[in-house]
Amino acid sequence: MDDVNQAARTVAKFLQTFTSASGMRLRYRVKARGAAPEEGAEPAAGSHMLAVEFIGPDTRWLTARNGELLNALEHIATKILRLEPEAHDQVSFDADQFKANRDRQLRNMADEAVESVKESGRPFAFPPMSSRERRMLHMLLVDSGLQTASSGEGPGRYVVLYPAEGDTRSAEAHEQNTRARHANIRERFRPRS
């Protein structure tokens, strides 16, 4: 984002249109970092160039279904700003600390998974999650010394944490089990004549 203040104004205009058209009772604050804050706003915390925080009685609609609408609004904002996919992390939308709490949950899940894999020597598969959350997990797990990989397709995509390099037996066993499970699923849904 070349002009963060202009980007903040563009996002604020989009959100004004959205809240007016939707009839949702929401207030929002757009915070720009790396430029002079707009209308007395404080610089946003973290690495985001733009941070949007929603409050109001209808935030529950934004956070329903694991924050689906909140994520959609964030995605639309990145498209309006014409950000490249690798720059999408520069924009963050949150409502009633929903994402902040989810980030805390992911950190706890990552810590527990590392402990589990180191104790058992077996891979740990996280539940399916969004690309943002998978990316965050990969980053959280980098310092563990264990390898990660995403597996699955579409909305069923998930992260797997593998044991250290020296313990390849369990990683290979996990891959074989996964292939066998997928083959079994394909066989069950194969059209019969």
N, C-alpha and C positions, 0 to 999 in steps of 0.2 A: 504494500500500500504506500504509494508515494505521498499522498496528502491524507493523513489520518483524520484531520478535522473534517475534511470534505466527505470522507468515508463515513464518519460518525453522523453527519447531517443526512447523508443518503439513507443510512440504515434507520435513523429516526423517522424520516419521511415514510419509508416503507412500513414501519411499525405503526405509525399514526394511521395510515390507510388500512392496515390489517385490523387494528383494534376498532376503528370506526365501522368498517364494513362487517366485521364479525359480531359486533354488539357485545363483545366480551368486556367484562369489567376488570381491566388490567391497567396498571401503571408500569412504566418501564424507565430505566435510567441507562443511557448509553455513555460509557466511559471510554475515553480515548487515552492511550498511553503513547508517550513519545512525541507528544505535541501539547500545546497549551490546552488545558481542559475547557470544555464548553460549559458556559453558564454555571460556574462554580463547582463543577463536578471534580472529584478527586481522580488522580491517575489510577488506572486499573492495576490490580495486583497480578502477579504471574507473568507469563510470557505472551499473553494475548495483547494485540494492538487495540482491539475493540472488545469490550466486555459489556454485555447487556444483562441487566437483572430485572426480572418481572416480579411485581408484587400485586396483590389484589385478590378479591374473592374467587376469581375464575382461574387462578393459577393451577388448580387441580386438573383442569382440562389440558393444560400444557404438559403436565407431568404424568398424565394417565398413560397406561400401556407402555411403561418404561420410558417415558419422556418422548414418545413418538412425535407429537406435534412440536414440541420444543426443538427437537433435532431437525425437523422439517423446516421450521422457520430459520434456524441457523444456516441450514443448507441453502435456502433461497437467498439469504443475505449474502452468502459467499458468491453465489451466482450473479446477483445484482452488482456486486463489487468487482466481478470478473476476475476472481482470484484463481490462480492455478491450484490444482489439487494439493500440491505440497505446501501451499500457503493457507489452507483452510483452518489450520490451528491458530491463526492470528485472530480469529473471530470466535467468541464464546458466548452462548446464550445460557442463562440459568434462571430458575424460578424457585423462590423460597428455599434456596440452597440445595435443590434437588441434585444437581450434578456434583456439587462439592461433597455432599453426603455419599453419593455413588462412588466418587473417586476414593473416598476414605474406605468404603467397602472393598473396592478393588485392591487397594494396598493391603488390607487385612487378608483378603483371599490369596494374594500373591505370597505373602509371608507364610501363611498356612500351607500353601502348595509346596513351597521350597522346603519347608520342614518335612512334609510328608514324603517328597521324592528323595530327599537325602536319607531319611530313616528307612524307607522301604526299598529304594532302588528301582521303583516302578514309575512309569510315566503318570502324570496327572492331567486329566482333561477338564478344562473349565467348561461351564455351560455356554451355549451359543450367545453371542453378543454382537453389538454394533462394531463397525470398523474402528470408530474412535476408541471404544473400550478395549478392543483387541490391540490396537497400537499402543495404548497406555500400558496394558499388561506386558507387552514385549519390552517396553522401555523400563518398567518397574523390575523386570526379571533379569535384565542385562547383567547387573552386578552380582547375581547369585552364582555365576560360574556354570549355570545349567543352560541347556539349549532349549529354545522355543520354536514352535512352528504353528502356523494356522492350518486348520484342516476343515473339511466340509465345504459346502457350497451355499451361496445365497444367505438367507437369514439364519440358516443352521450352522454357519461358520463359527468355529471355536478355536481356542488356543490350547496347545498341548505343551506341557513342560516335561522335558526328558532328563533322565539322570546324566551325570557327568560322562564325558567322552569315554573313560575307561570302562564303564559299565554299559556296553552296547547290547548285551543279551536282552535286557528288559525292553529297550527301545525297539529292537527287532521283533520281540514277542508282541509288543503293542501294535506295531504295524501289521503283523500277520493277523492278529485278532481283529483289527479294524477292517482289513481286506476280507476276512472270512465273514464278518458281520455284514459288510456291504453286499457281498455275494449272496448271502442268505436273504437279505431284504430284496435284492433284485429277483431272486428266484421266486419268492413269495408273490411278487407283483407281476411276474411274467405272464403274458396272456396265454391262456390254455386253449388248445383247439379241440 
